Amino acid sequence: NIYNEPHDVSWSVWRNGGSAGSFTTPGHQSIVNTIRGTGANNVIVVGGLAWAYDMTGIASNALTDTGSGNGIAYEAHIYPNKADNTSNGWNANVSVAVNAGYCVIIGEFGPATDGSQDNGGCTPFETNLINWINNASGSNNSANYVYSAFGWCWHNGATPRLISDWSFNYTSCHGNAVRNWLLAVTPPNCGSVGS
């Protein structure tokens, strides 16, 4: 992720640079050009607006991958403090970019960012979001897309916590939900590795 959770700027500033309040940003296109200028060909990950939740402007502001790069993936962060935390909201704010033909990953998700997710019990948010990410039956994922996603956070102090201590015991809500989700993933059959 080349610039974590951009917010409070226009899509034009997000893409092309300009004033971002207390500083001036070069914009994502300039950062992509600089990365490619070094010869790097990795996939570049770029977060949307509204703290990486809003993908609605991706289609009209898509970045150009210069040089011989391997493409750009756009990243969404989904937390319960975002607007309309239902499949309808996730479709309107995130799947809109997939439906327009762009690759989107869920770079962060979790039930709460204040540490309360394991104090007050789990909420339907966690289960509903994981079902939507997986495009499970009844999840109303408008993109019909199984998202690549990363649970957050692999630290026992930062939230939302996946682990409760440095022995890597999982937390009862978020950690347990993500653990069960990952255990259910069927690894792809990539064939045998030749010599």
C-alpha positions as CSV (number, residue, x, y, z in Angstrom):
1,N,0.0,0.0,0.0
2,I,1.8,3.1,-1.2
3,Y,-0.2,5.7,0.8
4,N,-2.2,4.3,3.7
5,E,-5.9,5.4,4.0
6,P,-6.1,8.6,2.0
7,H,-9.0,10.8,3.1
8,D,-10.5,14.3,3.0
9,V,-9.3,15.1,-0.6
10,S,-10.9,15.0,-4.0
11,W,-10.4,12.2,-6.4
12,S,-8.4,14.6,-8.6
13,V,-6.0,15.3,-5.7
14,W,-5.9,11.5,-4.9
15,R,-4.8,10.8,-8.4
16,N,-2.8,13.9,-9.6
17,G,-1.7,15.5,-6.4
18,G,-2.2,18.9,-4.8
19,S,-3.2,20.3,-1.4
20,A,-4.2,17.8,1.2
21,G,-4.8,20.3,4.0
22,S,-1.6,20.6,6.0
23,F,0.7,19.2,3.3
24,T,0.9,18.7,-0.5
25,T,0.7,15.2,-1.9
26,P,2.3,14.2,-5.2
27,G,-0.7,12.0,-5.9
28,H,-0.9,8.3,-6.5
29,Q,0.0,8.5,-10.2
30,S,3.3,10.2,-9.5
31,I,4.1,7.6,-6.8
32,V,3.3,4.8,-9.2
33,N,5.5,6.4,-11.9
34,T,8.4,6.8,-9.3
35,I,8.1,3.2,-8.3
36,R,8.2,2.0,-11.9
37,G,11.0,4.4,-12.6
38,T,13.2,2.4,-10.3
39,G,12.6,-0.8,-12.4
40,A,10.3,-2.4,-9.8
41,N,7.6,-4.5,-11.5
42,N,5.7,-5.7,-8.4
43,V,1.9,-5.4,-8.1
44,I,1.3,-2.0,-6.6
45,V,-1.5,-1.7,-4.0
46,V,-3.4,1.6,-3.8
47,G,-6.1,2.5,-1.2
48,G,-9.3,4.3,-2.1
49,L,-10.7,7.4,-0.5
50,A,-12.5,7.8,2.9
51,W,-9.7,6.0,4.8
52,A,-9.6,3.4,1.9
53,Y,-13.3,2.5,1.9
54,D,-14.6,4.5,-1.0
55,M,-13.9,2.9,-4.4
56,T,-16.5,4.9,-6.3
57,G,-14.1,7.1,-8.1
58,I,-11.6,4.4,-9.2
59,A,-13.2,3.9,-12.7
60,S,-12.9,7.6,-13.6
61,N,-9.5,8.1,-11.9
62,A,-7.8,4.8,-12.6
63,L,-4.0,4.8,-12.4
64,T,-1.8,4.0,-15.4
65,D,0.8,1.3,-14.8
66,T,3.8,2.6,-16.6
67,G,6.8,0.5,-17.8
68,S,6.7,-3.2,-17.4
69,G,4.8,-3.4,-14.2
70,N,2.5,-6.3,-13.1
71,G,-0.5,-4.1,-12.5
72,I,-2.3,-2.2,-9.8
73,A,-4.7,-3.6,-7.2
74,Y,-7.0,-1.2,-5.3
75,E,-7.4,-1.7,-1.6
76,A,-10.5,-1.3,0.6
77,H,-10.6,-1.2,4.4
78,I,-13.9,-2.2,5.9
79,Y,-14.8,-1.4,9.5
80,P,-18.1,-0.9,11.3
81,N,-17.6,2.9,11.5
82,K,-18.0,3.2,7.7
83,A,-21.3,4.3,6.2
84,D,-23.9,1.6,5.6
85,N,-22.2,-1.5,6.9
86,T,-24.4,-3.9,5.0
87,S,-23.8,-5.8,1.8
88,N,-25.6,-2.9,0.1
89,G,-23.0,-0.5,1.4
90,W,-20.1,-2.7,0.6
91,N,-21.4,-3.2,-2.9
92,A,-21.9,0.5,-3.4
93,N,-18.6,1.6,-2.0
94,V,-16.3,-1.4,-2.8
95,S,-17.8,-3.8,-5.4
96,V,-18.5,-0.8,-7.7
97,A,-14.8,-0.8,-8.7
98,V,-14.8,-4.6,-9.3
99,N,-18.0,-4.2,-11.4
100,A,-16.1,-1.6,-13.4
101,G,-13.3,-4.2,-14.1
102,Y,-10.7,-3.3,-11.5
103,C,-9.0,-5.7,-9.0
104,V,-9.9,-4.9,-5.4
105,I,-8.5,-6.5,-2.2
106,I,-9.8,-6.0,1.3
107,G,-6.6,-4.9,2.9
108,E,-8.0,-4.5,6.4
109,F,-11.2,-5.4,8.2
110,G,-12.4,-5.9,11.7
111,P,-15.3,-5.5,14.0
112,A,-14.1,-2.5,15.9
113,T,-11.0,-0.2,16.1
114,D,-11.3,0.7,19.8
115,G,-10.4,-2.6,21.4
116,S,-14.0,-3.4,22.4
117,Q,-14.6,-6.3,19.9
118,D,-13.6,-8.8,22.5
119,N,-15.2,-7.1,25.5
120,G,-18.8,-6.9,24.3
121,G,-18.9,-10.1,22.3
122,C,-19.0,-10.6,18.6
123,T,-21.4,-8.7,16.4
124,P,-23.1,-9.8,13.2
125,F,-20.7,-7.4,11.3
126,E,-17.9,-10.0,11.4
127,T,-19.9,-12.9,10.1
128,N,-21.8,-10.9,7.5
129,L,-18.6,-9.3,6.2
130,I,-16.7,-12.6,5.9
131,N,-19.7,-14.2,4.1
132,W,-19.7,-11.2,1.7
133,I,-15.9,-11.4,1.2
134,N,-16.4,-15.1,0.3
135,N,-19.4,-14.4,-1.9
136,A,-21.2,-17.0,0.2
137,S,-24.8,-17.9,-0.6
138,G,-27.2,-15.2,0.5
139,S,-24.4,-12.6,1.0
140,N,-25.6,-10.3,-1.8
141,N,-22.1,-9.7,-3.2
142,S,-23.0,-7.7,-6.3
143,A,-19.7,-8.4,-8.0
144,N,-20.1,-12.2,-7.6
145,Y,-16.4,-11.9,-6.6
146,V,-14.5,-13.7,-3.9
147,Y,-12.2,-11.1,-2.5
148,S,-8.7,-11.5,-1.3
149,A,-8.7,-10.2,2.2
150,F,-6.4,-9.7,5.2
151,G,-7.7,-9.6,8.8
152,W,-6.2,-6.8,11.0
153,C,-4.2,-6.6,13.3
154,W,-1.4,-9.1,14.0
155,H,-0.3,-7.2,17.2
156,N,-1.7,-7.8,20.7
157,G,-1.9,-4.1,21.5
158,A,-3.2,-2.5,18.3
159,T,-6.9,-3.0,17.3
160,P,-8.8,-4.8,16.1
161,R,-6.7,-7.5,17.5
162,L,-6.4,-11.0,16.1
163,I,-4.1,-12.2,18.8
164,S,-4.3,-11.7,22.6
165,D,-0.7,-12.3,23.5
166,W,2.7,-13.0,22.0
167,S,2.1,-16.8,22.3
168,F,-0.3,-16.0,19.4
169,N,-3.5,-17.1,21.2
170,Y,-6.4,-15.8,19.1
171,T,-8.9,-13.3,20.5
172,S,-12.3,-14.7,21.1
173,C,-14.2,-12.6,18.5
174,H,-12.1,-11.3,15.7
175,G,-9.2,-13.7,16.0
176,N,-11.5,-16.7,16.3
177,A,-13.6,-15.6,13.3
178,V,-10.6,-15.0,11.1
179,R,-8.9,-18.2,12.3
180,N,-12.0,-20.2,11.4
181,W,-12.3,-18.4,8.0
182,L,-8.7,-19.2,7.1
183,L,-9.0,-22.8,8.3
184,A,-11.9,-23.3,5.9
185,V,-10.0,-22.0,2.8
186,T,-9.2,-24.8,0.3
187,P,-5.7,-24.2,-1.0
188,P,-5.5,-24.2,-4.8
189,N,-3.9,-27.1,-6.6
190,C,-0.9,-25.4,-8.2
191,G,0.5,-28.7,-9.7
192,S,3.9,-30.0,-9.1
193,V,7.0,-27.9,-9.2
194,G,9.4,-28.9,-12.0
195,S,13.1,-29.3,-11.6
